[in-house]
Amino acid sequence: MQGHATLILCDSCGKAIPDQSSKEVLYQLGKVRYRLELCGTCLDAEMKRHNGHRGVPGFHKRAAIIFSLASADDLPKRAGGINLDLS
């Protein structure tokens, strides 16, 4: 489909961004991983918020960034007030 772009919503701020510019981010809490697609601005904020991260192969993207969390309270707040804590 030439001439068509796929937009996705950033899982943190809700901004519409081109799929190819979204960043795949994994948050690991124990043995559970949460996968989010973030815009560049939200990714920068998350990298500043967490002390360490590592790169891993992504599920949908070639590479993803993974953050290890101590508690579900450290998960980013989602746009629209939706909470990621599924426990």
C-alpha positions as CSV (number, residue, x, y, z in Angstrom):
1,M,0.0,0.0,0.0
2,Q,2.1,2.8,-1.2
3,G,1.2,6.3,0.1
4,H,-0.2,4.9,3.4
5,A,1.4,5.3,6.7
6,T,0.8,3.2,9.8
7,L,0.5,5.3,12.9
8,I,0.5,3.9,16.5
9,L,-0.1,5.6,19.8
10,C,2.7,6.0,22.2
11,D,1.8,3.7,25.2
12,S,2.9,6.4,27.6
13,C,1.8,9.8,26.3
14,G,-0.7,8.7,23.7
15,K,0.8,10.7,20.9
16,A,0.3,9.4,17.3
17,I,3.7,8.5,15.8
18,P,4.8,6.6,12.7
19,D,5.2,2.9,13.4
20,Q,8.8,2.9,12.1
21,S,9.8,5.6,14.6
22,S,8.4,4.0,17.7
23,K,10.7,2.3,20.2
24,E,10.0,-1.1,21.7
25,V,10.6,-1.1,25.5
26,L,10.3,-4.0,27.9
27,Y,9.8,-3.6,31.6
28,Q,10.8,-6.7,33.6
29,L,9.2,-7.3,37.0
30,G,10.4,-10.6,38.3
31,K,9.6,-13.1,35.6
32,V,7.0,-11.0,33.9
33,R,7.8,-8.6,31.0
34,Y,5.5,-5.7,29.9
35,R,6.1,-4.6,26.3
36,L,5.4,-1.0,25.3
37,E,5.9,1.1,22.2
38,L,7.2,4.6,23.1
39,C,7.9,7.7,21.2
40,G,11.4,9.1,21.3
41,T,10.5,11.8,23.9
42,C,9.0,9.2,26.3
43,L,11.9,6.9,25.7
44,D,14.4,9.7,26.6
45,A,12.4,10.4,29.8
46,E,12.4,6.7,30.8
47,M,16.2,6.4,30.2
48,K,16.7,9.3,32.5
49,R,14.3,7.9,35.1
50,H,16.1,4.5,35.3
51,N,19.7,4.0,36.2
52,G,20.4,1.1,33.9
53,H,19.1,-0.6,30.8
54,R,20.2,-3.2,28.3
55,G,19.5,-4.0,24.7
56,V,17.8,-7.2,23.7
57,P,16.3,-8.5,20.5
58,G,12.8,-7.1,20.1
59,F,9.5,-8.9,19.4
60,H,8.3,-6.5,16.8
61,K,11.4,-4.3,16.3
62,R,15.0,-5.4,15.6
63,A,16.1,-4.3,19.0
64,A,14.4,-3.4,22.3
65,I,15.5,-1.7,25.5
66,I,14.8,-3.6,28.8
67,F,14.5,-2.0,32.2
68,S,14.4,-4.2,35.3
69,L,12.0,-2.9,37.9
70,A,11.8,-3.5,41.7
71,S,8.0,-2.9,41.9
72,A,4.9,-2.5,39.7
73,D,4.8,1.1,41.0
74,D,7.8,1.8,38.8
75,L,5.9,1.1,35.6
76,P,5.1,4.2,33.6
77,K,1.7,5.7,33.9
78,R,-0.3,5.3,30.7
79,A,-2.0,8.0,28.7
80,G,-5.6,8.4,29.8
81,G,-4.9,7.2,33.3
82,I,-4.9,3.5,32.4
83,N,-2.7,1.6,34.8
84,L,-0.4,-1.2,33.6
85,D,-0.4,-3.2,36.8
86,L,-2.3,-6.3,35.8
87,S,-1.9,-8.2,39.1
